[in-house]
Amino acid sequence: MLDDQVSIPFVSHTPRVQELKRWLQDYCGARIDFALADERKCLPPHVVLDFGNKGLFGLSVSPSDGGLGLSNREFGEVISQLGAIDPTLCLFVGLSNVLGIRPLEQFGQGALRDRYLQDLAAGRLLGAFALTEPAAGSAPQAMLTTARWSDGDYVIDGTKHWIGNASWCGIIYVFARTIDESGAFVGITCFAVDRGTPGLRIGPEAKTLGMRATAQSRVVLDGVRVSPGCILGELGGGLEVAQDTMMRGRLVIAAATIGAIKRCAVLADKYANRRQIATGLLAHNPVTKRKLADFTFRAEAVEHLVFSVLDAVDRELPVPPAILAACKIAASELLGEAADDLIQLLGGRGYIEPNVAPRIWRDARILRIFEGPTETLLAHLGSTADHSPVDLVAFAAAAFPGSGQVERALSDCAELKAVMAGSSQPGSSIDRRLLMRDYSGRLLTWALLDCAQPPGSPARKWIQRRYACALAEISAEAADPQPAAADLRATIAGYRQDIGDADPLEIGEDGCIDPFLSAAGAECENKKRGGRVNG
């Protein structure tokens, strides 16, 4: 049934990338016990030393600054290999290369670059990117951390949450609302803060679902003084630093998923071709063949999209941020599907920790949230389609084998928008606009995957089926009345009354439940229950 739909491996490695891939395969297979690292919540210390000596912390840094100077495409190929080996390791290396280096490399003043960059590229120093706050994740403008001018320095006060590598790093890029010498707000600024600066404290590490072998911690800044020479970019220009870094981070995440999806396919294939069921070999079952084909279609679809965009970056084509959002949406969502399908195909074996699949699933889950949740990025992509559709069409025409699908998706979006505008459904025009952005983002993600595929790609028909299903679902959803927020609140309040609302005994790193989730709400009062502290 699928004999005429066999994917051809997408291989285009330069000699230095081939050498790095071989080294990683050999080294990681012999020197790292990933299950133990996951259990201990820490990568083995020798990894930093050996990876640093191999240049893996300065993949795209210029040789003059101690890096390997890889092209963007080469960088993506190495990250994809790391994603296939272990997503946590890949996150650690990718985070160190992008969040830990790029702000300094792209925006640092000469003295800062001279002080830190070579040590970062060699792995002698790690960097951390402190943007997120409890109420400022995908909306950094809502941050509360401040930097106030005082006697020739800026004094930073605030708290950052879920900061990767914070407990291991030597330099932290801190974003803060900046108040100048006149007391005026001048925007958000990025400061490079040395780990040893007085007033800087690293809180306990977060207890996370996946990516357990890397550190996510709170960063507390209590009267931290930094000089104007520590500013990255312009005063008040921190959002430009953040956007540049996160745009690159989205490409890294997308590249990582390629290898991870392929690992899911390899594990599924091993099991299916060894497992006998009532009808014979599991791999010969038509339902299984379809599932195995889906793994290959996902890998091929993401691979061609991501590497086409990386090639465009190397060619110095202007890449709209919405394109990078689409890469991250498609890649993280399709890896999530692949990891879930792998567990389902393995049956009970997929639920057993030593069989790798559970760790892949747990690690993959955060990629739909890191560097912008899927929902936020869909809204961004949909907004671009609404305000600057010509940018998407122009980039697709310049970077992809075909661009017609983008124009078709924009046409379908226009029809949906007209239908919603004429609808008698309750709800404000803002509600309809927000829904439309989500719908447009979903359709355009599939359209961009489609036009990135080369002629004859077996993944193309699969993508087009998924597009048609998404369009049908969206069309039906758009016709359904939107529930009122008050009605939803009342219904769920009934659930709360029915099942109770006691906080569980388990505690987080603060000794209390997150105030956004606790029964007490914003007031998180520590209580003694059963000999344990609870919020």
C-alpha positions in Angstrom: 0.0 0.0 0.0 2.9 2.4 0.9 5.6 0.9 -1.4 5.5 3.9 -3.7 5.7 6.3 -0.8 9.2 5.6 0.6 11.0 8.7 1.8 14.6 9.4 0.6 16.8 10.3 3.6 17.6 14.1 3.6 21.4 14.0 3.8 23.6 17.0 3.1 26.4 17.0 5.6 29.7 18.7 5.1 32.8 16.8 6.2 33.2 18.7 9.5 29.5 18.0 10.3 29.9 14.3 9.5 32.9 14.2 11.8 31.0 15.9 14.6 28.0 13.6 14.2 30.2 10.4 14.3 32.0 11.7 17.4 28.7 12.5 19.1 27.2 9.1 18.3 30.3 7.3 19.6 30.9 9.5 22.6 27.3 9.6 23.9 26.8 5.9 23.4 29.9 5.1 25.5 30.2 8.0 28.1 26.7 9.1 29.1 24.1 7.2 31.0 21.0 9.3 30.2 18.6 7.4 32.4 21.0 8.0 35.4 21.4 11.7 34.5 17.6 12.0 34.4 17.3 10.3 37.8 20.1 12.4 39.3 18.8 15.6 37.7 22.2 16.5 36.4 24.3 15.8 33.3 27.7 14.2 34.1 30.3 17.0 34.7 32.8 15.5 32.2 30.3 16.3 29.4 30.9 20.0 29.7 34.7 19.5 29.6 34.7 17.1 26.7 32.0 19.0 24.7 33.9 22.2 25.3 37.1 20.7 24.0 35.2 19.6 20.9 33.9 23.1 20.3 30.2 22.2 20.8 29.5 25.3 22.9 30.7 27.6 20.2 29.2 26.0 17.1 28.4 29.2 15.2 30.9 31.5 17.0 33.6 32.8 14.7 37.0 31.0 14.9 38.6 34.3 15.9 36.4 34.2 19.1 37.2 30.6 19.8 34.3 28.9 18.0 33.8 26.5 15.1 32.2 29.0 12.8 29.6 26.7 11.4 27.0 27.9 9.0 23.4 28.1 10.2 22.6 24.9 8.3 25.6 23.1 9.7 24.6 24.2 13.2 21.1 22.9 12.6 22.4 19.5 11.5 24.5 19.1 14.6 21.5 20.1 16.8 19.4 17.6 15.0 21.9 14.9 15.8 21.9 15.9 19.4 18.1 15.8 19.4 18.2 12.2 18.2 20.6 11.2 21.0 18.8 12.9 23.9 16.5 15.9 24.0 17.8 17.1 27.4 21.4 17.0 26.2 20.4 18.8 23.0 18.5 21.5 25.0 21.6 22.0 27.2 23.9 22.5 24.2 21.4 24.5 22.2 20.6 26.7 25.2 24.3 27.3 25.8 24.9 28.2 22.2 21.9 30.5 21.7 20.6 31.8 25.0 24.0 31.7 26.6 26.1 33.2 23.8 24.1 35.0 21.2 23.1 38.1 23.3 26.7 38.8 24.1 28.0 37.9 20.6 25.4 40.1 18.8 25.0 43.0 21.2 27.9 43.0 23.6 30.3 45.9 23.9 33.9 45.2 23.1 35.1 44.9 26.7 32.3 42.5 27.6 33.0 40.3 24.5 36.7 40.2 25.3 35.9 39.2 28.9 33.4 36.4 28.4 33.0 35.3 24.8 35.9 32.9 24.3 35.3 31.3 27.7 31.6 30.8 26.7 32.6 29.3 23.3 35.0 26.9 25.0 32.5 25.8 27.7 34.7 27.2 30.4 31.8 29.4 31.3 28.0 29.0 30.9 25.5 31.7 30.3 21.8 32.1 31.3 19.0 34.1 29.8 16.8 35.7 32.5 13.7 37.1 30.8 10.7 35.1 32.2 8.8 36.1 35.3 5.7 34.5 37.0 3.4 37.0 35.2 5.6 37.8 32.2 6.2 34.8 30.0 5.1 35.3 26.4 4.4 38.9 27.2 7.7 40.3 28.5 6.3 43.9 28.6 4.5 42.8 31.8 7.8 42.2 33.7 8.2 43.8 37.1 12.0 43.7 37.5 13.4 47.2 37.5 16.8 48.8 36.9 17.0 52.3 38.4 19.9 54.7 37.8 21.8 55.4 41.1 25.2 57.1 41.5 26.6 56.1 38.1 25.2 52.5 38.1 21.9 50.8 37.5 20.4 49.0 40.5 18.4 45.9 39.6 15.6 44.5 41.8 13.2 41.7 40.8 12.8 38.0 40.4 13.1 35.7 37.4 11.6 32.3 37.2 12.5 29.0 35.3 15.8 30.2 34.1 17.8 27.5 32.4 21.4 26.9 33.5 21.0 29.6 36.2 22.5 27.4 38.9 25.4 26.5 36.7 26.2 29.7 34.9 28.9 32.4 35.3 27.0 35.2 33.5 23.3 36.0 33.3 21.6 38.2 30.8 18.9 40.0 32.9 16.1 42.0 31.4 14.6 44.8 33.4 12.3 47.8 33.1 14.8 50.7 33.1 14.4 54.1 34.9 16.9 56.7 33.9 18.6 59.5 36.1 15.5 61.7 35.6 13.2 59.1 36.9 11.7 58.4 33.4 10.9 54.9 32.1 13.2 54.4 29.0 12.1 50.8 28.1 13.3 47.3 28.8 17.1 46.9 28.9 19.3 43.8 28.9 22.2 43.7 31.3 25.1 41.2 31.5 25.4 40.4 35.2 28.4 38.4 36.5 27.3 35.5 38.8 29.4 36.8 41.7 27.7 40.3 41.8 26.5 41.1 45.3 22.7 40.9 45.6 22.3 38.2 43.0 21.0 34.9 44.4 20.1 31.7 42.7 17.0 30.0 44.1 16.2 26.3 44.3 15.9 24.2 41.1 12.4 23.6 39.7 10.9 20.1 39.8 10.1 19.6 36.1 8.1 17.0 34.1 10.9 16.5 31.7 14.4 17.8 30.8 15.3 16.8 34.3 19.1 16.6 33.8 19.3 20.3 33.2 18.7 23.1 35.8 15.8 25.5 35.8 16.0 27.9 38.7 14.8 31.2 40.1 17.0 34.2 40.0 16.6 36.9 42.7 18.1 40.3 42.2 18.2 42.4 45.4 19.9 45.7 44.8 22.3 44.3 42.2 24.5 47.2 40.9 25.8 47.0 37.3 27.6 49.7 35.3 26.4 51.1 32.0 29.1 49.1 30.3 27.1 45.9 31.1 24.3 46.9 28.8 23.7 44.7 25.8 22.5 46.6 22.8 20.9 50.0 23.4 19.5 51.4 26.6 15.8 50.6 26.5 16.5 48.2 23.6 16.3 45.0 25.5 13.3 43.7 23.6 15.4 43.7 20.4 18.0 41.5 22.2 15.2 39.2 23.4 13.5 38.9 20.1 16.8 38.2 18.2 17.7 35.5 20.7 14.3 33.9 20.8 14.0 33.9 17.1 17.2 31.9 16.9 16.1 29.7 19.8 12.9 28.7 17.8 15.0 27.5 14.9 17.2 25.5 17.3 14.2 23.8 18.9 12.8 23.1 15.4 16.1 21.5 14.3 16.3 19.4 17.5 12.9 17.9 16.8 14.0 16.5 13.5 16.5 14.1 15.1 14.0 13.3 17.9 11.2 12.4 15.5 13.7 10.1 13.6 14.6 8.4 16.9 10.9 7.8 17.6 10.7 6.2 14.1 13.7 4.0 14.7 12.4 2.7 18.0 8.9 2.1 16.5 10.5 0.3 13.6 12.6 -2.0 15.8 9.6 -3.0 17.9 7.2 -3.5 15.0 9.7 -5.7 13.1 10.4 -7.9 16.1 6.9 -8.2 17.7 4.6 -11.1 16.6 0.9 -10.5 17.0 -2.1 -12.7 16.1 -2.0 -11.7 12.4 1.7 -12.1 12.1 4.5 -9.6 12.3 3.3 -6.3 13.8 5.1 -4.3 11.1 3.0 -6.0 8.4 -0.3 -5.0 9.9 -1.8 -2.2 7.7 -2.6 0.0 10.7 0.9 -0.2 11.9 2.3 0.5 8.4 0.2 3.6 8.3 1.6 4.7 11.7 5.2 4.0 10.7 4.6 6.0 7.5 3.3 8.9 9.7 6.7 9.0 11.5 8.5 9.3 8.2 6.1 12.0 6.9 6.6 14.0 10.1 10.4 13.8 9.9 10.5 14.7 6.2 8.0 17.5 6.6 9.8 19.3 9.4 13.3 18.6 7.9 12.6 20.3 4.6 10.9 23.3 6.2 13.6 23.9 8.8 16.6 23.4 6.6 15.0 25.5 3.9 14.7 28.3 6.4 18.3 27.7 7.7 19.5 27.9 4.1 17.6 31.2 3.7 19.4 32.6 6.8 22.7 31.5 5.3 21.8 33.3 2.1 21.0 36.4 4.2 17.4 36.5 3.0 15.2 38.5 5.4 13.2 35.9 7.3 9.9 37.2 8.8 9.6 36.3 12.5 6.3 34.6 11.6 8.2 32.0 9.5 10.3 31.1 12.5 7.2 30.9 14.6 5.7 28.4 12.0 8.9 26.3 12.2 8.7 26.0 15.9 4.9 25.4 15.9 5.1 22.6 13.3 8.3 21.0 14.7 7.2 20.9 18.4 3.7 19.8 17.7 4.7 17.0 15.3 7.3 15.7 17.7 4.6 15.6 20.4 2.5 13.5 18.1 5.4 11.2 17.3 6.4 10.7 21.0 2.8 9.9 21.9 2.3 7.5 18.9 5.6 5.8 19.9 4.3 5.0 23.4 1.0 3.8 22.0 2.6 1.5 19.4 4.9 0.0 22.1 1.9 -0.7 24.3 2.9 -1.6 27.9 6.5 -1.4 26.9 6.1 2.3 26.1 5.1 2.9 29.7 8.3 1.4 31.1 11.0 3.9 32.0 14.1 1.9 30.8 12.6 1.7 27.3 13.4 5.4 26.6 10.0 6.3 25.1 8.7 7.8 28.4 11.7 10.1 28.7 11.4 11.2 25.0 7.7 12.0 25.7 8.4 14.0 28.9 11.3 15.9 27.3 9.3 16.6 24.1 6.4 18.1 26.0 8.2 21.3 27.0 9.2 22.1 23.4 5.6 23.1 22.8 6.0 25.8 25.5 9.7 26.9 25.4 10.5 30.0 23.3 6.8 30.8 23.0 3.8 28.5 23.5 2.1 27.2 20.4 -1.0 29.3 21.0 0.9 32.5 21.3 2.9 31.7 18.1 -0.2 30.8 16.2 -1.7 34.2 17.1 1.5 35.9 15.9 1.5 34.0 12.6 -2.2 34.7 12.2 -1.6 38.4 12.9 1.1 38.5 10.3 -1.3 36.9 7.8 -3.8 39.6 8.6 -1.4 42.6 8.4 1.5 41.6 6.2 0.5 38.6 4.1 2.8 39.8 1.3 5.8 39.1 3.5 4.9 35.5 3.9 4.2 35.1 0.1 7.5 36.7 -0.8 9.5 34.7 1.5 7.9 31.4 0.4 8.6 32.3 -3.2 12.2 33.0 -2.4 13.0 30.1 -0.1 10.7 27.2 -0.9 10.2 25.0 -3.9 6.6 26.1 -4.1 4.6 29.0 -2.7 1.1 28.4 -4.0 -0.1 26.8 -0.8 0.5 30.0 1.2 -1.7 31.9 -1.2 -4.4 29.2 -1.0 -4.3 29.3 2.8 -4.6 33.1 2.8 -7.6 32.8 0.5 -9.2 30.2 2.8 -8.5 32.5 5.7 -10.2 35.4 4.0 -13.3 33.3 3.4 -13.4 32.2 7.0 -13.0 35.8 8.1 -15.9 36.9 6.0 -18.1 34.1 7.4 -17.2 35.0 10.9 -17.8 38.7 10.3 -21.3 37.9 9.1 -22.1 35.5 11.9 -24.8 36.2 14.4 -22.8 34.5 17.1 -22.5 36.2 20.5 -19.1 37.6 21.4 -17.2 40.8 20.6 -15.3 41.7 17.5 -12.1 41.2 19.5 -13.1 37.6 20.3 -13.6 36.9 16.6 -10.3 38.6 15.7 -8.4 36.5 18.2 -10.1 33.3 17.0 -9.4 34.2 13.4 -5.7 34.7 14.2 -5.6 31.2 15.7 -7.3 29.7 12.7 -5.0 31.5 10.3 -2.0 30.4 12.1 -3.1 26.7 12.1 -3.8 26.8 8.3 -0.6 28.7 7.4 1.6 26.3 9.4 0.4 23.4 7.3 0.7 25.5 4.1 4.3 26.4 4.9 5.1 22.8 5.5 3.6 21.9 2.2 5.4 24.5 0.0 8.8 23.6 1.6 8.6 20.0 0.3 10.5 19.2 -2.9 8.7 17.9 -5.9 7.7 14.2 -5.5 7.9 14.3 -1.7 5.7 11.6 -0.3 5.1 13.8 2.7 3.3 16.4 0.6 0.1 14.3 0.2 0.1 13.6 3.9 0.5 17.4 4.7 -2.3 18.2 2.3 -4.6 15.7 4.0 -3.8 17.3 7.3 -4.4 20.8 5.9 -7.8 19.6 4.6 -8.7 18.1 8.0 -7.6 21.3 9.8 -9.7 23.5 7.4 -12.8 21.3 7.9 -12.4 21.3 11.7 -11.9 25.1 11.8 -14.9 25.7 9.5 -17.1 23.6 11.8 -15.6 25.3 14.9 -16.2 28.7 13.5 -19.9 28.0 13.1 -20.3 26.9 16.7 -21.5 29.5 19.2 -18.8 30.6 21.5 -19.6 29.9 25.2 -19.8 32.9 27.5 -16.9 33.2 30.0 -19.4 33.6 32.9 -21.2 30.4 31.9 -17.9 28.5 31.8 -16.9 29.9 35.1 -20.2 28.9 36.7 -20.0 25.3 35.3 -16.5 24.8 36.5 -17.4 26.3 39.9 -19.9 23.5 40.2 -17.1 21.0 39.5 -15.0 22.6 42.3 -17.9 22.3 44.7 -18.4 18.6 43.7 -14.8 17.4 44.0 -13.4 19.8 46.6 -10.4 22.1 46.2 -7.8 20.9 48.7 -4.2 21.5 47.7 -2.1 18.3 47.3 0.6 17.5 49.9 3.3 17.6 47.2 5.2 20.9 47.3 7.2 22.9 44.8 10.6 24.4 45.2 9.1 27.3 47.2 7.5 25.1 49.8 4.1 26.0 48.5 1.8 25.4 45.5 2.0 28.0 42.7 -0.3 30.8 43.7 -1.9 30.7 40.3 -3.1 27.2 41.1 -3.5 27.0 44.8 -6.9 27.0 46.6 -5.9 30.2 48.4 -5.2 32.0 45.2 -2.7 34.8 45.2 -2.1 34.5 48.9 0.1 31.5 49.3 0.3 30.7 53.0 2.6 27.9 54.1 0.9 25.4 56.4 2.1 22.3 58.2 0.2 19.2 57.1 1.3 15.7 57.8 4.8 16.9 58.8 5.3 18.6 55.4 5.1 22.2 54.3 2.3 23.0 51.9 1.0 26.1 50.2 
